[in-house]
Amino acid sequence: MKREKLKAFREKQHLTQESMAKTLDITVIHYKSIEYGYRNPSFELLKKMKKIFPTLNVDKIFLT
């Protein structure tokens, strides 16, 4: 299941999948797998996302 809310957040920040992956210090493949719903982010990655993007509501994106 594709995570449309994560994609919308990324686009609102004017970031590509590649730049989002670079910002989070993960591979593009890893980021795409998370955005497309093939993988779930680790707890450490969730904490990093929240620290870098304080307005990101990880609960709304990953728990709904």
VMD Tcl script that builds the backbone (N, CA, C; Angstrom):
set m [mol new atoms 192]
animate dup $m
set s [atomselect $m all]
$s set {name element resname resid chain x y z} {
  {N N MET 1 A 0.846 -1.183 0.000}
  {CA C MET 1 A 0.000 0.000 0.000}
  {C C MET 1 A 0.889 1.242 0.000}
  {N N LYS 2 A 0.706 2.051 -0.986}
  {CA C LYS 2 A 1.505 3.259 -1.121}
  {C C LYS 2 A 1.142 4.268 -0.031}
  {N N ARG 3 A 2.146 4.907 0.493}
  {CA C ARG 3 A 1.929 5.898 1.552}
  {C C ARG 3 A 1.790 7.284 0.920}
  {N N GLU 4 A 0.577 7.602 0.524}
  {CA C GLU 4 A 0.295 8.866 -0.147}
  {C C GLU 4 A 0.577 10.072 0.757}
  {N N LYS 5 A 0.355 9.921 2.060}
  {CA C LYS 5 A 0.587 11.043 2.976}
  {C C LYS 5 A 2.076 11.358 3.084}
  {N N LEU 6 A 2.912 10.335 3.037}
  {CA C LEU 6 A 4.361 10.563 3.054}
  {C C LEU 6 A 4.794 11.235 1.760}
  {N N LYS 7 A 4.256 10.784 0.661}
  {CA C LYS 7 A 4.571 11.395 -0.634}
  {C C LYS 7 A 4.123 12.849 -0.654}
  {N N ALA 8 A 2.922 13.121 -0.166}
  {CA C ALA 8 A 2.399 14.495 -0.141}
  {C C ALA 8 A 3.271 15.387 0.741}
  {N N PHE 9 A 3.694 14.864 1.888}
  {CA C PHE 9 A 4.570 15.636 2.761}
  {C C PHE 9 A 5.882 15.953 2.052}
  {N N ARG 10 A 6.474 14.956 1.418}
  {CA C ARG 10 A 7.740 15.142 0.706}
  {C C ARG 10 A 7.592 16.196 -0.389}
  {N N GLU 11 A 6.530 16.106 -1.148}
  {CA C GLU 11 A 6.311 17.066 -2.229}
  {C C GLU 11 A 6.053 18.467 -1.693}
  {N N LYS 12 A 5.372 18.571 -0.566}
  {CA C LYS 12 A 5.125 19.879 0.054}
  {C C LYS 12 A 6.447 20.530 0.476}
  {N N GLN 13 A 7.422 19.710 0.824}
  {CA C GLN 13 A 8.746 20.213 1.193}
  {C C GLN 13 A 9.611 20.486 -0.039}
  {N N HIS 14 A 9.056 20.242 -1.218}
  {CA C HIS 14 A 9.761 20.421 -2.496}
  {C C HIS 14 A 10.989 19.518 -2.585}
  {N N LEU 15 A 10.818 18.263 -2.162}
  {CA C LEU 15 A 11.904 17.290 -2.188}
  {C C LEU 15 A 11.564 16.153 -3.148}
  {N N THR 16 A 12.582 15.662 -3.827}
  {CA C THR 16 A 12.425 14.458 -4.626}
  {C C THR 16 A 12.669 13.262 -3.715}
  {N N GLN 17 A 12.386 12.071 -4.204}
  {CA C GLN 17 A 12.687 10.888 -3.416}
  {C C GLN 17 A 14.193 10.808 -3.150}
  {N N GLU 18 A 14.974 11.192 -4.135}
  {CA C GLU 18 A 16.428 11.153 -3.998}
  {C C GLU 18 A 16.911 12.135 -2.933}
  {N N SER 19 A 16.381 13.356 -2.948}
  {CA C SER 19 A 16.822 14.347 -1.963}
  {C C SER 19 A 16.306 14.002 -0.560}
  {N N MET 20 A 15.136 13.395 -0.475}
  {CA C MET 20 A 14.614 12.966 0.819}
  {C C MET 20 A 15.514 11.874 1.397}
  {N N ALA 21 A 15.901 10.926 0.573}
  {CA C ALA 21 A 16.789 9.858 1.019}
  {C C ALA 21 A 18.127 10.424 1.482}
  {N N LYS 22 A 18.651 11.361 0.734}
  {CA C LYS 22 A 19.932 11.975 1.099}
  {C C LYS 22 A 19.809 12.728 2.423}
  {N N THR 23 A 18.723 13.452 2.612}
  {CA C THR 23 A 18.489 14.189 3.853}
  {C C THR 23 A 18.428 13.240 5.042}
  {N N LEU 24 A 17.814 12.078 4.843}
  {CA C LEU 24 A 17.667 11.100 5.917}
  {C C LEU 24 A 18.876 10.171 6.036}
  {N N ASP 25 A 19.830 10.319 5.121}
  {CA C ASP 25 A 21.050 9.504 5.105}
  {C C ASP 25 A 20.735 8.014 4.959}
  {N N ILE 26 A 19.840 7.728 4.001}
  {CA C ILE 26 A 19.518 6.349 3.651}
  {C C ILE 26 A 19.585 6.242 2.129}
  {N N THR 27 A 19.576 5.021 1.615}
  {CA C THR 27 A 19.625 4.850 0.166}
  {C C THR 27 A 18.280 5.226 -0.455}
  {N N VAL 28 A 18.324 5.545 -1.712}
  {CA C VAL 28 A 17.090 5.879 -2.438}
  {C C VAL 28 A 16.171 4.654 -2.475}
  {N N ILE 29 A 16.744 3.486 -2.678}
  {CA C ILE 29 A 15.954 2.253 -2.707}
  {C C ILE 29 A 15.232 2.053 -1.371}
  {N N HIS 30 A 15.937 2.292 -0.280}
  {CA C HIS 30 A 15.333 2.153 1.042}
  {C C HIS 30 A 14.175 3.137 1.193}
  {N N TYR 31 A 14.419 4.400 0.824}
  {CA C TYR 31 A 13.344 5.394 0.956}
  {C C TYR 31 A 12.147 5.023 0.082}
  {N N LYS 32 A 12.401 4.656 -1.162}
  {CA C LYS 32 A 11.296 4.295 -2.061}
  {C C LYS 32 A 10.503 3.113 -1.503}
  {N N SER 33 A 11.209 2.150 -0.911}
  {CA C SER 33 A 10.525 0.998 -0.320}
  {C C SER 33 A 9.594 1.423 0.806}
  {N N ILE 34 A 10.004 2.411 1.568}
  {CA C ILE 34 A 9.150 2.920 2.649}
  {C C ILE 34 A 7.968 3.693 2.069}
  {N N GLU 35 A 8.237 4.570 1.101}
  {CA C GLU 35 A 7.153 5.373 0.524}
  {C C GLU 35 A 6.123 4.508 -0.205}
  {N N TYR 36 A 6.588 3.450 -0.854}
  {CA C TYR 36 A 5.669 2.563 -1.569}
  {C C TYR 36 A 5.014 1.531 -0.661}
  {N N GLY 37 A 5.422 1.509 0.619}
  {CA C GLY 37 A 4.787 0.621 1.572}
  {C C GLY 37 A 5.327 -0.789 1.596}
  {N N TYR 38 A 6.446 -1.022 0.931}
  {CA C TYR 38 A 7.052 -2.357 0.939}
  {C C TYR 38 A 7.817 -2.626 2.230}
  {N N ARG 39 A 8.311 -1.563 2.866}
  {CA C ARG 39 A 9.058 -1.678 4.120}
  {C C ARG 39 A 8.510 -0.664 5.104}
  {N N ASN 40 A 8.710 -0.966 6.367}
  {CA C ASN 40 A 8.385 -0.010 7.412}
  {C C ASN 40 A 9.681 0.602 7.921}
  {N N PRO 41 A 9.641 1.873 8.286}
  {CA C PRO 41 A 10.857 2.486 8.819}
  {C C PRO 41 A 11.167 1.947 10.208}
  {N N SER 42 A 12.453 1.888 10.516}
  {CA C SER 42 A 12.854 1.488 11.859}
  {C C SER 42 A 12.483 2.600 12.834}
  {N N PHE 43 A 12.487 2.262 14.109}
  {CA C PHE 43 A 12.207 3.269 15.133}
  {C C PHE 43 A 13.244 4.380 15.072}
  {N N GLU 44 A 14.496 4.013 14.836}
  {CA C GLU 44 A 15.571 5.014 14.738}
  {C C GLU 44 A 15.330 5.955 13.559}
  {N N LEU 45 A 14.883 5.414 12.436}
  {CA C LEU 45 A 14.605 6.264 11.278}
  {C C LEU 45 A 13.408 7.172 11.555}
  {N N LEU 46 A 12.406 6.662 12.231}
  {CA C LEU 46 A 11.259 7.501 12.591}
  {C C LEU 46 A 11.700 8.673 13.470}
  {N N LYS 47 A 12.577 8.396 14.421}
  {CA C LYS 47 A 13.082 9.471 15.292}
  {C C LYS 47 A 13.873 10.493 14.475}
  {N N LYS 48 A 14.661 10.003 13.519}
  {CA C LYS 48 A 15.446 10.907 12.672}
  {C C LYS 48 A 14.512 11.771 11.808}
  {N N MET 49 A 13.468 11.158 11.260}
  {CA C MET 49 A 12.516 11.898 10.427}
  {C C MET 49 A 11.857 13.001 11.249}
  {N N LYS 50 A 11.460 12.674 12.470}
  {CA C LYS 50 A 10.787 13.636 13.337}
  {C C LYS 50 A 11.730 14.772 13.727}
  {N N LYS 51 A 13.002 14.450 13.928}
  {CA C LYS 51 A 13.979 15.473 14.293}
  {C C LYS 51 A 14.247 16.418 13.116}
  {N N ILE 52 A 14.404 15.862 11.928}
  {CA C ILE 52 A 14.692 16.675 10.740}
  {C C ILE 52 A 13.458 17.443 10.277}
  {N N PHE 53 A 12.297 16.804 10.364}
  {CA C PHE 53 A 11.040 17.409 9.927}
  {C C PHE 53 A 10.062 17.454 11.104}
  {N N PRO 54 A 10.173 18.442 11.987}
  {CA C PRO 54 A 9.333 18.484 13.194}
  {C C PRO 54 A 7.829 18.515 12.914}
  {N N THR 55 A 7.432 18.991 11.740}
  {CA C THR 55 A 6.003 19.061 11.436}
  {C C THR 55 A 5.457 17.742 10.882}
  {N N LEU 56 A 6.318 16.781 10.641}
  {CA C LEU 56 A 5.891 15.485 10.116}
  {C C LEU 56 A 5.163 14.705 11.201}
  {N N ASN 57 A 3.937 14.328 10.927}
  {CA C ASN 57 A 3.143 13.548 11.868}
  {C C ASN 57 A 3.315 12.070 11.524}
  {N N VAL 58 A 4.302 11.431 12.146}
  {CA C VAL 58 A 4.600 10.036 11.809}
  {C C VAL 58 A 3.448 9.103 12.165}
  {N N ASP 59 A 2.700 9.425 13.206}
  {CA C ASP 59 A 1.543 8.596 13.566}
  {C C ASP 59 A 0.515 8.571 12.447}
  {N N LYS 60 A 0.242 9.730 11.882}
  {CA C LYS 60 A -0.761 9.846 10.836}
  {C C LYS 60 A -0.313 9.122 9.563}
  {N N ILE 61 A 0.968 9.131 9.301}
  {CA C ILE 61 A 1.482 8.507 8.071}
  {C C ILE 61 A 1.636 6.997 8.217}
  {N N PHE 62 A 2.196 6.553 9.321}
  {CA C PHE 62 A 2.560 5.153 9.440}
  {C C PHE 62 A 1.593 4.301 10.265}
  {N N LEU 63 A 0.711 4.914 11.020}
  {CA C LEU 63 A -0.179 4.124 11.861}
  {C C LEU 63 A -1.633 4.145 11.426}
  {N N THR 64 A -1.925 4.768 10.312}
  {CA C THR 64 A -3.311 4.783 9.829}
  {C C THR 64 A -3.461 3.994 8.568}
}
mol reanalyze $m
mol bondsrecalc $m
mol representation Tube
mol addrep $m
